[in-house]
């Protein structure tokens, strides 16, 4: 009897080691449920750094800009040269704006031209106020057209939004610091059809943080106009 018991215990132990006996955690009734492997998690990748393409870097050290002031020419056509001549006739030292954006009549539709004021980083002559704050520290951007009567062209809107968004980012300006000429003095400029709110909200980020649209509109051009090329 003792021999039989002694023989059966090693056999039972061998069966347990070989996996012949059911596990205490498994049911012997019905099929054994399938255990699914955990879903593979995507590998972590750090966000790409934001690179803002500033196409309007001046040569001179940057002025301490505090505003962007938007204007229209209140004319159906115009160019840097024609506005420069008109401002000279007023006794100014040349075109008062830092940038002019064409409408296809005198300049390309959506074409951006920077003037000597921007290249040399000097004050503007476009938004006179009692303390001259907006001429001294305001970037003057003017669009060719009369926006009391017509809307800016699609190309002009694309260009001014791009320019404003990059300048805001470059000089750490907020939406509230992008204003219309009429916010400085009693004038209709830049016209009732000019979407100042839409433009002031322009951002270098398109859709989501960390992205920047670098594609240029088909008619988009950038021209730097030197002082020596004027008059």
Buried (B, 14 or more C-beta within 10 A) or exposed (E): EEEEEEEEEEEEEEEEEEEEEEEEEEEEEEEEEEEEEEEEEEEEEEEEEEEEEEEBEBEEEEBEBBBBBBBBBBBEBBBBBBBBBBBBEEEEEBBBBBBBBBBBBBBBBBBBBBBBBBBBBBBBBBBEEEEEBBBBBBBBBBBBBBBBEEEBBEBBBBBBBBBBBBBBBBBEBEBEBBBBBBBBEEBBBBBEBBBBEEBBBBBBBEEEEEEBEEEBBEBBBBBBBEBEEBE
